């Protein structure tokens, strides 16, 4: 059999795949392939129609928005994802972004790069950060990544956790030891941090916009390691940058591992803001997570073909 793979996966997973499949990375040979592993590609209807022998696509991670699922179903192509395996890595990045934004890491780096005098009391006062301990953190989306982040926040920093999702109930919230919120507005109104953890689909695209930012308390911090398109970026820019020099922004900062258009460059307007920590979609990019996810993709493909 032949598997289309033109992106990086863990070397051990690739070695395992090579034990039972030829690996093809040339797009011209996509029509020959029986399977594919997809990390960040856009598998549109046109792409899938050209893959005439394709029977199964393994999504390297949780989010399936990179594959046209309706087209795959129409063409008889099975699509499966590999959730949970990267949850610990993404949860740790959530907390890392919380720490970096609360301690104004990006502004500090900018001041150093620009040669600001760190002996100047005016400069030092502008670099005053905040502790995470005892703060309120709202989770919009309470999946596996959020659950792991909640445990770190609650047990490590004694933070008060609030949760909202379309499927969360008061009973489930009680089991998780978090406060239940019946709406996004209710969840964010008293939050010092707002952490996004929803899947991207037509219902959630742009779900956090001007109205949601208006509902947040002054100087809240937004954390997004899920999908950039969950957020209205125009509204986010406004919330982060309006009257920045006068200290009158709506949001204090944002820690973002994702933006709408990826990959981004240093020219991205969000990257240029000193109150934004921006990383290039690296939430699951750890040795441990790549091994678990890569092996799950390979095992899933092998199991699929052993059953037909």
C-alpha positions in Angstrom: 0.0 0.0 0.0 1.0 3.7 -0.3 0.6 6.5 2.2 0.7 10.2 1.4 2.9 12.0 3.9 4.6 15.3 3.2 4.8 16.7 6.7 7.0 15.8 9.7 5.9 13.0 12.0 7.9 11.4 14.8 10.8 9.3 13.4 9.7 6.2 15.2 6.2 6.6 13.8 7.6 7.1 10.3 9.8 4.0 10.7 6.7 2.0 11.8 4.7 3.3 8.8 7.6 2.3 6.4 7.3 -1.3 7.7 4.0 -1.8 6.0 3.6 1.1 3.5 5.5 3.0 0.9 5.6 6.7 1.8 4.9 9.2 -0.9 5.4 12.9 -0.5 5.1 14.1 -4.1 1.7 15.7 -4.7 1.8 14.5 -8.3 1.5 10.9 -7.0 -1.4 11.6 -4.6 -3.8 9.7 -6.9 -1.8 6.5 -6.2 -2.2 6.7 -2.5 -4.4 4.5 -0.4 -4.0 6.5 2.8 -2.8 9.9 4.1 -1.6 11.5 7.3 -2.6 15.1 7.6 -1.2 17.7 10.0 -1.7 21.1 8.6 -2.7 20.6 5.0 -6.0 21.7 3.5 -7.6 18.6 2.1 -10.4 20.3 0.1 -13.0 18.6 -2.0 -10.9 19.1 -5.1 -7.8 17.6 -3.5 -9.9 14.6 -2.2 -11.4 14.0 -5.7 -8.0 13.9 -7.2 -7.0 11.2 -4.7 -8.7 8.5 -6.6 -7.4 5.5 -4.5 -7.7 7.2 -1.1 -9.5 5.1 1.5 -8.5 6.6 4.8 -7.0 9.9 6.2 -5.4 10.0 9.6 -5.6 13.5 11.2 -2.4 14.1 13.2 -4.1 15.6 16.2 -7.6 16.6 17.3 -8.8 19.3 14.9 -10.4 18.0 11.8 -11.1 21.4 10.1 -8.3 20.8 7.6 -10.3 18.1 5.9 -13.6 18.6 4.0 -15.5 16.0 5.9 -18.6 16.2 3.8 -16.6 15.6 0.6 -14.7 12.7 2.3 -18.0 11.0 3.3 -19.4 11.5 -0.2 -16.3 9.9 -1.7 -16.3 7.1 0.8 -13.0 8.1 2.5 -12.8 7.4 6.2 -11.3 10.2 8.3 -10.2 9.7 11.9 -8.4 11.9 14.3 -6.1 11.2 17.2 -7.4 13.2 20.2 -6.1 13.3 23.8 -2.5 12.2 22.9 -1.3 15.8 22.8 -3.5 17.2 25.5 -0.7 17.4 28.2 1.6 19.3 25.9 -1.0 21.9 24.9 -2.2 22.3 28.5 1.4 23.1 29.5 1.6 25.7 26.8 -1.7 27.2 28.0 -0.1 27.7 31.4 3.2 28.9 29.9 1.4 31.6 27.9 -0.5 32.6 31.0 2.8 33.1 32.9 4.5 34.9 30.0 1.6 37.3 29.5 1.1 38.0 33.2 4.8 38.7 33.6 4.9 40.9 30.5 7.7 38.8 28.9 7.2 40.2 25.4 7.4 43.8 26.6 10.5 43.1 28.7 12.2 41.6 25.6 11.2 44.5 23.5 12.6 47.0 26.0 15.9 45.1 26.2 16.2 44.9 22.4 15.5 48.6 22.1 18.2 49.5 24.7 15.8 50.8 27.4 17.5 51.6 30.7 16.4 48.9 33.2 17.7 51.2 35.9 15.0 53.8 35.0 12.2 53.6 37.5 9.7 54.5 34.9 10.8 51.6 32.7 10.8 49.2 35.6 7.4 50.2 36.8 6.0 49.4 33.3 7.3 45.9 33.6 5.4 45.0 36.8 3.7 41.8 36.3 1.1 39.7 38.2 0.9 36.4 39.9 -1.4 33.6 38.7 -2.2 32.5 42.3 -5.8 33.0 43.3 -6.9 34.5 40.0 -10.0 33.6 38.1 -9.7 31.7 34.8 -12.6 31.0 32.4 -12.4 28.0 30.0 -14.5 28.3 26.8 -14.6 24.7 25.8 -14.0 22.0 28.4 -12.4 19.1 26.5 -9.4 17.1 27.5 -6.9 19.9 27.1 -9.0 22.2 29.2 -9.4 19.5 31.9 -5.6 19.1 32.1 -5.1 22.9 32.2 -7.7 23.1 34.9 -5.8 20.6 37.1 -2.6 22.6 36.7 -4.3 25.9 37.4 -6.2 24.7 40.4 -3.6 22.4 42.0 -0.5 24.4 41.1 -1.7 28.0 41.4 -4.9 27.8 43.5 -6.8 29.4 40.7 -10.6 29.6 40.6 -11.8 27.9 37.4 -15.0 28.6 35.5 -16.2 26.6 32.6 -18.6 27.0 29.7 -19.2 24.8 26.7 -22.3 23.9 24.7 -22.3 20.4 26.3 -21.2 21.3 29.8 -23.8 20.7 32.6 -23.8 21.8 36.2 -23.3 18.2 37.2 -20.2 17.8 34.9 -18.8 21.1 36.2 -19.3 19.9 39.8 -17.4 16.7 39.0 -14.5 18.7 37.6 -14.5 21.0 40.6 -15.2 24.1 38.5 -17.8 26.8 38.5 -20.5 26.3 35.9 -21.4 29.2 33.5 -24.5 29.2 31.4 -23.1 31.5 28.7 -19.9 32.9 27.4 -20.7 36.3 28.9 -21.3 34.7 32.3 -18.1 32.8 32.1 -15.8 35.7 31.2 -17.3 38.6 33.2 -15.1 38.0 36.3 -12.2 36.2 34.6 -8.6 37.4 34.8 -7.7 34.8 32.1 -9.9 33.4 29.3 -8.7 30.2 27.8 -10.1 29.0 24.5 -10.4 25.2 23.9 -13.1 24.7 21.3 -13.1 22.8 18.0 -13.4 25.0 15.0 -16.6 24.6 12.9 -19.3 26.8 11.4 -20.9 27.2 14.8 -17.8 28.3 16.6 -16.1 30.4 13.9 -15.7 33.9 15.3 -17.5 33.0 18.5 -15.3 35.4 20.5 -15.7 38.9 19.1 -16.5 42.5 20.0 -19.4 41.6 22.2 -17.5 39.0 24.1 -14.5 41.3 24.6 -16.9 44.0 25.9 -18.2 41.5 28.5 -14.7 40.8 29.8 -13.3 42.7 32.8 -10.7 45.4 32.2 -7.2 44.0 31.8 -8.2 40.4 31.2 -5.8 38.1 29.3 -6.9 35.9 26.4 -5.1 32.6 25.8 -5.8 30.7 22.6 -4.0 27.4 21.6 -7.0 26.0 19.8 -7.8 27.6 16.4 -7.2 31.2 15.4 -10.5 31.5 13.6 -12.4 31.1 16.9 -11.6 34.8 17.4 -12.6 37.8 15.4 -9.1 39.1 14.9 -10.2 42.7 14.0 -12.0 42.9 17.3 -9.0 41.3 19.1 -6.6 43.9 17.6 -8.9 46.7 18.8 -9.2 45.2 22.3 -5.4 44.9 22.6 -4.2 48.1 20.9 -6.7 50.9 21.3 -5.0 53.7 23.3 -2.2 51.2 24.3 0.2 54.0 25.2 -2.4 55.5 27.5 -3.0 52.2 29.2 -6.6 52.1 28.2 -6.8 48.8 26.3 -9.7 46.5 27.0 -7.4 43.4 27.2 -4.2 43.5 29.1 -2.6 40.9 26.8 -3.0 37.9 24.7 -1.0 34.6 24.5 -1.7 33.1 21.1 -0.4 29.8 19.6 -2.8 30.2 16.7 -3.9 32.9 14.3 -6.4 32.9 11.4 -3.9 32.7 8.6 -1.0 30.4 9.3 2.0 30.3 9.1 2.4 33.9 10.2 5.4 36.2 9.7 6.9 39.0 11.8 4.7 41.4 9.7 1.5 40.1 11.3 -0.1 43.0 13.1 -0.7 40.9 16.2 3.0 40.0 16.4 4.0 43.6 16.4 2.0 44.4 19.5 4.2 44.4 22.7 1.3 42.9 24.8 1.0 39.8 22.7 3.0 36.6 23.1 2.7 34.8 19.8 4.0 31.3 19.1 3.7 29.4 15.7 1.2 26.7 16.5 3.6 24.6 18.6 1.1 23.4 21.3 1.5 19.8 20.3 5.1 20.1 19.1 6.9 18.2 21.8 8.9 14.9 21.6 6.3 13.1 23.8 3.2 14.3 22.0 4.6 13.8 18.5 5.4 10.2 19.4 2.0 9.5 20.8 0.1 11.2 18.0 2.3 9.8 15.2 2.0 6.2 16.5 -1.8 6.6 16.8 -2.0 7.7 13.2 0.1 4.8 12.0 -1.7 2.2 14.1 -5.1 3.5 13.0 -4.1 3.2 9.3 -2.7 -0.3 9.8 -5.9 -1.4 11.7 -8.1 0.1 9.0 -6.5 -2.0 6.3 -6.3 -5.1 8.4 -10.1 -5.0 8.8 -11.0 -4.6 5.1 
